[in-house]
């Protein structure tokens, strides 16, 4: 296989894997003005607290983002079906973003990842709140 064919095969495989994958990003820090500037609308919104705990179903799919100046180097053999290459690549960011203290959940099949979150102000979140929060 030529280099260009190999690159094409890797790109095709990556697109196919990405099409079947969902990534959910969360951050440890909830009171950062910079975070609210990046991700909220005019500094408005809500922050939700998730308790993932030590759920054995989540341990293979939840990743603490690794911050480094160099991108991870992936080889064609890293793209094996059971490889960790894709999660490692998706859970690596430049050192500049370290203030986000981010975690990522990567799923390849529909799955509920936690119970209902609680609002950070200590107010219980229940089904009656769905309509207001989702509006």
Secondary structure by P-SEA (a helix, b strand, c coil): ccaaaaaaaaaaaaaaaaaabbbbbbbcccccaaaaaccccccbbbbbbbcccccccccccccccccccccccccccccccccaaaaaaaacccccccccbbbbbbbcccccccccccccccccccccccccccc
